[in-house]
Amino acid sequence: MDHRPLAAAVVALALVGCGGPSASRPDANHAPTSRPSGSASARPAEPGPVARAAQRLEEIDRAIDSRGTSQTDLRTAGERQQVALRALGLHPALARRVLARLPPTLREETRATIVAGHLLRSMHPTSPQDLAHRLPAWRIVPPPPARHLMAAYREAERRFGVGWSYLAAINLVESAFGRVHGLSTAGARGPMQFIPATWRAYGAGGDIDDPHDAVLGAARLLAVNGFTRTPLEALRHYNDSTAYARAVTLLAGVMKRRPRQFLGFYSWRVFYLTSRGSVLLPVGYDERRGVSVRAWLARHPESLVLR
C-alpha cells in the first residue's frame, strides 16, 4: 500500500502534538506552584518540574505494568501517558532532562516512543497553512476488546511468522486500534487501512472492516513481502515511507519488550492534526462530510490541544 497512515494525522499525534482536554492536570513544563509564606525549613522543598515529570512517568509505567491495575485505572494511566509524552515531544530540551532521570529501561522505551511520534509527524506538512482546515468525515467508535485484538495478532503470528507487536503497532498507527472509521486521503479503509485493490490481493476473501480479517490480511501482505528476512523492507511495502517503517519498528519493539505497554497504547485517544493545532475527536464524533475546524472548535473549544 502507498498511503499516508490514516492516524499519522492521529497518532502523530498522540506522540508529539497531542494531549487531552484535561488541562487541569499538571503539565510537565509547568512551573511549580507557589508555597504559602512561612519558614522554608518547616517543610521539604517541592520537586521541580523535571523531577515531577520523571516521577509521573514512573507512576504511569508502574500502573500499566501491574496486573492488579483496574481497567478504569489502566485507561487513565494510558491517557496520562499520552499527555506526558506530548509534553516531552514538544519540548526536546525538557525531554532530555526528564529522560536522564528515568530508570534505564523506561528511559529507552520512552525515547523510542517519542522518536516514533516525530517520525510519523515528519510525514505531514510542517507549515500550519498546509495542514487540514477541515476535520475528516469519520466516525470515532470504541475499539474492539483488547483481548480480541491480541488473539488476532497471535493467530497471525502463528500462521504467517509476523511478530504480533508489529501488527499491533500498525493497528495503532493506522486506526488507533479500530477507533477510526473512515477513509484515508488515498481511499484506504478498515482497521488496518487497506486500499481496496490491495485488499483483494491479500484479504483472502475476508471483510476489510473486520478486525480479525484485517489483521490476518496485514500479516499475509508482510509475509509475502519478506517480513521474516527484512522486516523494514516488508513494512515499506505496507506504506512506502522509511519514516513509517522505522516508527512502526520502534513501537513494535516497545511492545515486544514490554507486552503490557500494548494496553497503555490501547488506551490512547484520537487526535487530529489541523492548522489550528491538535483536535480531540471523541468517541461519538460522526461527521459524514467533515466539518471546518473553526466551526467544530466554536462548538467544542475544549477539544483544542496546543500545537
C-alpha positions as CSV (number, residue, x, y, z in Angstrom):
1,M,0.0,0.0,0.0
2,D,1.1,3.5,-0.7
3,H,-0.7,6.0,1.5
4,R,-0.1,8.2,4.5
5,P,-1.3,6.4,7.5
6,L,-4.8,7.4,8.5
7,A,-3.7,8.0,12.0
8,A,-0.3,9.6,11.3
9,A,-2.6,12.7,11.5
10,V,-4.0,11.0,14.6
11,V,-1.2,9.1,16.4
12,A,1.4,11.6,15.3
13,L,-0.4,12.8,17.4
14,A,-0.7,11.3,20.3
15,L,3.0,11.3,20.5
16,V,4.2,14.7,19.6
17,G,1.3,17.0,19.1
18,C,-1.5,15.8,21.3
19,G,-2.5,15.6,24.8
20,G,-6.0,15.7,26.2
21,P,-8.7,18.2,27.2
22,S,-7.9,17.7,30.8
23,A,-5.9,20.9,31.2
24,S,-6.4,20.7,34.9
25,R,-3.7,18.0,35.1
26,P,-0.3,19.5,35.8
27,D,1.8,19.6,32.7
28,A,5.4,18.5,32.6
29,N,6.7,22.0,31.9
30,H,4.6,24.0,34.3
31,A,6.4,26.0,36.9
32,P,6.0,24.6,40.5
33,T,3.1,26.2,42.3
34,S,4.0,28.8,45.0
35,R,4.1,27.6,48.6
36,P,2.5,29.6,51.4
37,S,4.7,32.0,53.1
38,G,6.5,30.7,56.2
39,S,9.7,29.1,57.2
40,A,11.4,27.4,54.3
41,S,12.8,24.9,56.8
42,A,9.4,23.9,58.0
43,R,8.7,21.6,55.1
44,P,10.8,19.9,52.4
45,A,11.3,21.7,49.1
46,E,8.9,20.6,46.4
47,P,10.4,18.8,43.4
48,G,11.0,20.8,40.3
49,P,9.2,20.3,37.0
50,V,11.8,17.9,35.7
51,A,11.7,15.7,38.8
52,R,7.9,15.8,38.8
53,A,7.6,14.8,35.1
54,A,10.0,11.8,35.7
55,Q,8.1,10.7,38.8
56,R,4.8,10.9,36.9
57,L,6.2,8.7,34.1
58,E,7.4,6.2,36.6
59,E,4.0,6.1,38.3
60,I,2.2,5.7,34.9
61,D,4.6,2.9,33.9
62,R,4.0,1.0,37.2
63,A,0.2,1.3,36.7
64,I,0.4,0.0,33.2
65,D,2.8,-2.8,34.1
66,S,0.8,-4.1,37.1
67,R,-1.7,-6.8,36.6
68,G,-3.5,-5.5,39.6
69,T,-4.5,-2.3,38.0
70,S,-8.2,-2.0,37.3
71,Q,-9.5,-1.4,33.8
72,T,-10.5,2.1,34.7
73,D,-7.1,3.0,36.3
74,L,-5.4,1.4,33.3
75,R,-7.3,3.6,30.9
76,T,-6.5,6.6,33.0
77,A,-2.8,5.7,33.0
78,G,-2.7,5.3,29.3
79,E,-4.4,8.7,28.8
80,R,-1.9,10.3,31.3
81,Q,1.0,8.7,29.4
82,Q,-0.3,10.3,26.2
83,V,-0.4,13.7,27.8
84,A,3.1,13.3,29.3
85,L,4.6,12.2,26.0
86,R,3.1,15.1,24.2
87,A,4.8,17.5,26.6
88,L,8.1,15.8,26.1
89,G,7.7,15.6,22.3
90,L,7.0,19.3,22.1
91,H,9.9,20.3,24.4
92,P,13.1,18.5,23.4
93,A,15.3,20.2,26.0
94,L,12.9,19.2,28.7
95,A,12.7,15.7,27.3
96,R,16.5,15.2,27.6
97,R,16.5,16.3,31.2
98,V,13.5,14.1,32.1
99,L,14.8,11.1,30.3
100,A,18.1,11.3,32.2
101,R,16.2,10.9,35.4
102,L,14.3,7.7,34.4
103,P,15.4,4.2,35.1
104,P,17.4,2.8,32.1
105,T,14.6,0.6,30.7
106,L,11.9,3.1,31.0
107,R,14.2,5.8,29.5
108,E,14.8,3.7,26.4
109,E,11.1,2.8,25.9
110,T,10.1,6.5,26.4
111,R,12.7,7.7,24.0
112,A,11.7,5.2,21.4
113,T,8.0,6.2,21.6
114,I,8.8,9.9,21.3
115,V,11.1,9.3,18.3
116,A,8.3,7.2,16.6
117,G,6.0,10.1,17.0
118,H,8.4,12.5,15.4
119,L,8.9,10.1,12.5
120,L,5.2,9.9,11.9
121,R,4.8,13.7,12.2
122,S,7.5,14.1,9.6
123,M,5.2,12.5,7.1
124,H,3.0,15.6,7.2
125,P,3.4,19.3,6.3
126,T,5.4,21.5,8.7
127,S,3.5,24.7,8.0
128,P,0.2,25.3,9.7
129,Q,-1.1,26.8,6.4
130,D,-0.6,23.4,4.7
131,L,-2.3,21.4,7.5
132,A,-6.0,20.5,7.5
133,H,-8.6,23.2,7.8
134,R,-11.4,20.7,8.0
135,L,-11.9,17.7,10.3
136,P,-12.4,14.4,8.5
137,A,-15.6,12.6,7.5
138,W,-15.0,9.9,10.1
139,R,-16.8,8.1,12.9
140,I,-14.9,7.5,16.2
141,V,-16.1,4.4,18.0
142,P,-14.8,2.3,20.9
143,P,-12.1,-0.1,19.8
144,P,-12.7,-3.9,19.9
145,P,-11.8,-5.5,23.2
146,A,-8.1,-5.7,23.7
147,R,-8.1,-9.4,24.2
148,H,-9.8,-9.9,20.8
149,L,-7.2,-7.9,19.1
150,M,-4.4,-9.7,20.8
151,A,-5.9,-13.1,19.8
152,A,-5.9,-11.9,16.2
153,Y,-2.3,-10.7,16.4
154,R,-1.2,-14.0,17.9
155,E,-3.0,-16.1,15.4
156,A,-1.5,-14.1,12.6
157,E,2.0,-14.5,14.1
158,R,1.5,-18.3,14.2
159,R,0.2,-18.5,10.7
160,F,2.5,-16.1,8.9
161,G,5.5,-15.5,11.1
162,V,4.9,-11.8,11.5
163,G,5.5,-10.6,15.1
164,W,2.4,-9.7,17.0
165,S,3.8,-6.5,18.2
166,Y,4.4,-5.3,14.6
167,L,0.7,-5.9,13.8
168,A,-0.3,-4.1,17.0
169,A,1.9,-1.1,16.0
170,I,0.3,-0.9,12.6
171,N,-3.2,-1.2,14.1
172,L,-2.3,1.7,16.4
173,V,-0.8,3.9,13.7
174,E,-3.4,3.2,11.1
175,S,-6.7,3.5,13.0
176,A,-6.0,3.9,16.8
177,F,-6.9,0.2,17.2
178,G,-10.0,0.5,15.2
179,R,-11.4,3.6,16.8
180,V,-11.3,5.5,13.5
181,H,-13.9,4.5,10.9
182,G,-13.2,6.4,7.7
183,L,-11.1,6.7,4.5
184,S,-7.6,7.9,4.2
185,T,-6.7,10.5,1.6
186,A,-5.8,7.6,-0.7
187,G,-9.0,5.7,-0.1
188,A,-7.7,3.1,2.3
189,R,-10.2,1.8,4.8
190,G,-10.6,-0.6,7.7
191,P,-8.7,-1.0,11.0
192,M,-5.5,-1.9,9.1
193,Q,-6.2,0.7,6.3
194,F,-6.1,-1.3,3.1
195,I,-6.7,0.2,-0.3
196,P,-9.4,-2.0,-1.9
197,A,-7.2,-3.3,-4.7
198,T,-4.5,-4.3,-2.2
199,W,-7.2,-6.0,0.0
200,R,-8.3,-8.1,-3.0
201,A,-4.8,-9.3,-3.3
202,Y,-4.2,-10.1,0.4
203,G,-7.6,-10.2,2.1
204,A,-8.3,-13.9,1.2
205,G,-12.0,-13.1,0.7
206,G,-12.4,-11.6,4.2
207,D,-14.1,-8.4,5.3
208,I,-11.8,-5.4,5.0
209,D,-13.6,-3.8,8.0
210,D,-13.4,-6.8,10.3
211,P,-10.6,-6.5,12.8
212,H,-9.7,-10.2,12.7
213,D,-9.7,-10.4,8.9
214,A,-7.8,-7.2,8.6
215,V,-5.0,-8.2,10.9
216,L,-4.6,-11.5,9.0
217,G,-4.6,-9.6,5.7
218,A,-1.8,-7.3,7.0
219,A,0.2,-10.3,8.2
220,R,-0.3,-12.0,4.8
221,L,1.0,-8.9,3.0
222,L,4.0,-8.6,5.2
223,A,4.9,-12.3,4.9
224,V,4.6,-12.3,1.1
225,N,7.0,-9.3,1.0
226,G,9.7,-11.0,3.1
227,F,9.0,-9.9,6.6
228,T,10.9,-12.8,8.2
229,R,14.0,-11.8,6.2
230,T,13.8,-8.0,6.1
231,P,11.1,-6.5,8.3
232,L,11.8,-2.9,7.4
233,E,11.6,-3.6,3.7
234,A,8.3,-5.5,4.2
235,L,6.9,-2.5,6.0
236,R,7.9,-0.4,3.1
237,H,5.5,-2.5,1.0
238,Y,2.8,-1.7,3.5
239,N,3.5,2.0,3.4
240,D,6.2,3.3,1.1
241,S,7.9,5.5,3.7
242,T,11.1,4.9,5.6
243,A,9.8,7.1,8.4
244,Y,6.7,4.9,8.7
245,A,8.7,1.7,8.7
246,R,11.0,3.0,11.3
247,A,8.2,4.3,13.5
248,V,6.3,1.0,13.4
249,T,9.5,-0.9,14.2
250,L,10.2,1.3,17.2
251,L,6.6,1.0,18.6
252,A,6.7,-2.8,17.9
253,G,10.0,-3.0,19.8
254,V,8.5,-1.2,22.8
255,M,5.5,-3.7,23.0
256,K,7.7,-6.7,22.4
257,R,9.9,-5.8,25.3
258,R,7.1,-4.7,27.5
259,P,3.9,-6.5,26.3
260,R,1.7,-4.7,28.8
261,Q,2.5,-1.4,27.0
262,F,0.1,-2.6,24.4
263,L,-2.6,-1.9,27.0
264,G,-1.2,1.6,27.5
265,F,-1.2,2.4,23.8
266,Y,-4.7,0.8,23.6
267,S,-6.0,3.5,26.0
268,W,-4.8,6.4,23.9
269,R,-7.4,8.7,22.5
270,V,-7.8,10.0,18.9
271,F,-6.4,13.4,18.0
272,Y,-6.4,15.0,14.5
273,L,-3.6,17.4,13.4
274,T,-5.0,20.6,11.9
275,S,-3.9,24.1,11.0
276,R,-5.2,25.3,14.5
277,G,-3.5,22.5,16.5
278,S,-4.3,19.0,17.5
279,V,-8.0,18.4,18.0
280,L,-9.6,15.7,20.1
281,L,-12.1,13.6,18.2
282,P,-14.1,11.9,21.0
283,V,-15.9,8.6,20.8
284,G,-19.2,9.6,19.2
285,Y,-17.7,12.0,16.7
286,D,-19.6,11.3,13.5
287,E,-19.2,13.7,10.5
288,R,-20.4,12.3,7.2
289,R,-19.0,15.2,5.2
290,G,-16.4,16.6,7.5
291,V,-16.6,19.9,9.2
292,S,-14.5,23.0,9.3
293,V,-12.0,23.1,12.2
294,R,-13.3,26.6,13.1
295,A,-16.9,25.5,13.3
296,W,-16.1,22.5,15.4
297,L,-14.0,24.4,17.8
298,A,-16.7,27.0,18.2
299,R,-18.9,24.2,19.5
300,H,-16.2,22.3,21.3
301,P,-13.5,24.7,22.4
302,E,-12.3,22.2,25.0
303,S,-11.2,19.8,22.2
304,L,-8.3,22.0,21.0
305,V,-4.9,21.0,22.2
306,L,-1.9,23.3,21.8
307,R,0.3,22.8,18.7
